């Protein structure tokens, strides 16, 4: 795994999930997440939350992770274009084990994310990654996003 991706994913536990509603209006929501070895991200959310409703209509999301406590100019951000699905029944036990092993407070049981439960585990499968970078252009500093490979 790329060192920059690994550093951010291992040091940050909250991500901002950006979605759009059926009218094209943006919505951003912070979620606590866990990640597997393939860089898939998992989080637990209510089905009726705005970001979950948006994912039902458009499962293309943009995820942003960053350390908000970093000193100005030294923060490293990770940007991920992903496709999101509810974790399918065939993967639920593995996803629950990963989530519950990583979680210190909220442990989820099978019945809390299947069937009639009002919550689900979601899985974001990454498609593209970027990190923040910058360069001098004449007398100007330009902030930009640099594509990186996993």
C-alpha positions as CSV (number, residue, x, y, z in Angstrom):
1,X,0.0,0.0,0.0
2,X,1.2,3.5,-0.7
3,X,2.9,5.0,2.4
4,X,0.9,8.3,2.1
5,X,-2.4,6.4,2.0
6,X,-1.3,4.1,4.8
7,X,-0.3,7.0,7.0
8,X,-3.6,8.8,6.7
9,X,-5.8,5.7,7.0
10,X,-3.9,4.5,10.1
11,X,-3.9,7.9,11.9
12,X,-7.4,9.2,11.0
13,X,-10.6,7.5,12.1
14,X,-13.2,10.0,10.8
15,X,-13.9,10.6,7.1
16,X,-16.2,13.1,5.4
17,X,-18.5,11.3,2.9
18,X,-19.7,13.7,0.2
19,X,-22.8,12.7,-1.7
20,X,-25.5,14.4,-3.8
21,X,-29.3,14.2,-3.5
22,X,-31.7,13.5,-6.3
23,X,-31.8,17.3,-7.2
24,X,-28.0,17.4,-7.4
25,X,-27.6,19.2,-4.0
26,X,-24.3,18.3,-2.2
27,X,-24.2,16.8,1.2
28,X,-21.2,16.1,3.4
29,X,-21.3,13.9,6.5
30,X,-18.6,12.8,8.9
31,X,-18.5,9.1,9.7
32,X,-16.3,6.9,11.8
33,X,-14.8,4.2,9.6
34,X,-12.7,1.1,9.5
35,X,-10.6,-0.1,6.5
36,X,-9.7,-3.5,5.2
37,X,-6.5,-4.7,3.5
38,X,-7.9,-3.8,0.1
39,X,-8.5,-0.2,1.2
40,X,-12.3,-0.7,1.3
41,X,-13.8,1.6,3.9
42,X,-16.8,0.6,6.1
43,X,-19.1,2.7,8.3
44,X,-22.4,2.2,10.1
45,X,-25.2,4.6,9.4
46,X,-29.0,4.9,9.6
47,X,-30.8,4.1,6.4
48,X,-32.7,7.4,6.8
49,X,-29.7,9.6,7.2
50,X,-29.3,12.1,4.3
51,X,-26.0,10.5,3.0
52,X,-27.5,7.0,3.1
53,X,-30.6,8.2,1.2
54,X,-28.3,9.9,-1.3
55,X,-26.3,6.7,-1.8
56,X,-29.5,4.8,-2.6
57,X,-29.9,7.1,-5.6
58,X,-26.3,7.7,-6.6
59,X,-23.6,5.4,-5.1
60,X,-20.7,7.5,-6.4
61,X,-19.2,9.4,-3.5
62,X,-16.1,11.4,-2.7
63,X,-14.4,10.8,0.6
64,X,-12.0,13.2,2.3
65,X,-9.7,12.4,5.3
66,X,-7.4,14.8,7.0
67,X,-5.8,15.5,10.4
68,X,-7.5,18.7,11.5
69,X,-5.0,19.1,14.4
70,X,-2.0,19.5,12.0
71,X,-0.1,22.7,12.1
72,X,-0.9,25.1,9.2
73,X,0.9,24.0,6.0
74,X,1.8,20.6,7.4
75,X,-1.5,18.8,7.1
76,X,-1.8,15.8,4.8
77,X,-5.2,15.1,3.2
78,X,-6.4,12.0,1.3
79,X,-9.1,12.3,-1.3
80,X,-10.9,9.2,-2.6
81,X,-13.4,8.7,-5.3
82,X,-15.4,5.6,-4.4
83,X,-18.5,3.5,-5.2
84,X,-20.6,2.7,-2.1
85,X,-22.9,-0.2,-1.4
86,X,-24.6,-1.7,1.6
87,X,-22.5,-4.6,2.8
88,X,-24.1,-7.6,1.2
89,X,-25.2,-10.6,3.3
90,X,-22.3,-12.7,1.9
91,X,-19.8,-10.3,3.4
92,X,-21.6,-9.1,6.5
93,X,-19.8,-11.4,9.0
94,X,-16.3,-10.5,7.8
95,X,-17.2,-6.8,7.8
96,X,-18.8,-7.0,11.3
97,X,-15.6,-8.7,12.6
98,X,-13.4,-6.0,11.1
99,X,-15.7,-3.2,12.4
100,X,-16.0,-4.6,15.9
101,X,-12.3,-5.4,16.3
102,X,-11.5,-1.8,15.4
103,X,-14.3,-0.1,17.4
104,X,-13.8,0.6,21.1
105,X,-17.3,1.8,21.9
106,X,-20.0,0.9,19.3
107,X,-20.0,-2.9,18.7
108,X,-22.5,-4.0,16.1
109,X,-24.5,-7.2,16.1
110,X,-25.7,-8.9,12.9
111,X,-29.3,-7.9,13.6
112,X,-28.4,-4.3,13.8
113,X,-27.5,-4.0,10.1
114,X,-29.7,-6.5,8.4
115,X,-33.4,-7.3,7.9
116,X,-35.7,-4.7,9.5
117,X,-32.9,-2.9,11.3
118,X,-32.9,0.9,10.7
119,X,-29.1,0.9,10.2
120,X,-26.7,-0.7,7.7
121,X,-23.0,-1.2,7.3
122,X,-21.7,0.6,4.1
123,X,-18.7,-0.3,2.0
124,X,-16.8,2.2,-0.1
125,X,-14.7,0.6,-2.8
126,X,-12.0,3.1,-3.9
127,X,-11.6,4.0,-7.6
128,X,-9.0,6.9,-7.4
129,X,-6.8,8.5,-4.8
130,X,-5.3,12.0,-4.4
131,X,-3.2,13.7,-1.8
132,X,-2.8,17.5,-1.3
133,X,0.4,19.0,-2.6
134,X,1.7,22.4,-3.6
135,X,4.2,24.1,-5.8
136,X,5.6,27.5,-6.4
137,X,4.5,29.2,-9.6
138,X,6.5,32.4,-9.9
139,X,5.8,34.3,-6.7
140,X,2.7,32.2,-5.9
141,X,2.1,29.1,-4.0
142,X,-0.5,26.9,-5.7
143,X,-2.3,24.2,-3.7
144,X,-3.4,21.2,-5.8
145,X,-4.4,17.5,-5.6
146,X,-1.8,15.0,-6.8
147,X,-3.1,11.6,-8.0
148,X,-1.5,8.7,-6.4
149,X,-1.6,4.9,-6.9
150,X,-2.6,2.6,-4.1
